[in-house]
């Protein structure tokens, strides 16, 4: 299954940015408070992959 969503990015302090996880993903992946997201940046393709760690 492929689900596409877009979210806005906002400032959080001077050097950080923040965004939200769409409700569709939260429900589909059963994401809960306390779960961890691993961020994998590929600078060659300019993509960011998020991996959910329970």
N, C-alpha and C positions, 0 to 999 in steps of 0.2 A: 504494500500500500504506500502511496506517495501523497503527502499532504503538504501544501505550500501555504505559508503564513508570512506576513510582514509585520514587524513591530518597530516602533520609533525608539531611538536611542536618546537618552537624556544625560545631562551632567550630574555627577555625584561628587562634589568636592572639586578640587583643582585638577587632579590627574586621573580621575576615574570616570567611567561612563556606566550607565545602568540601562537595562531593558527588562521587559517582562517575558515570561514564557506563556504563550497562548494557551487558553483553557483546553483547546482541542488536544494539544500535546500532553498536558497534565493528565487528562483523562485517559488518553490512548496508552500512555506509558506508566500510568499510576504513580506519578511523581508526588512525593510527600515531603513535608518539611523535614530537614535533616539529611535528605539524600544529597549526593555530591555530583556535580557536573565536571567532567574532565574536558578541558578546552584544548583542541589540537589545531594549530595554525599552520597553513601551508602558504608560504609567501610566494611561491612560484605560481600558484593558481589563484591566489588571493581569496582562499576559502577558509572558513572556520567551521570545524566539526565539533559538535558537542556529544559527549558520551555520558550516559547516565550510569552512575555507580550506586547501587543500593547498599 
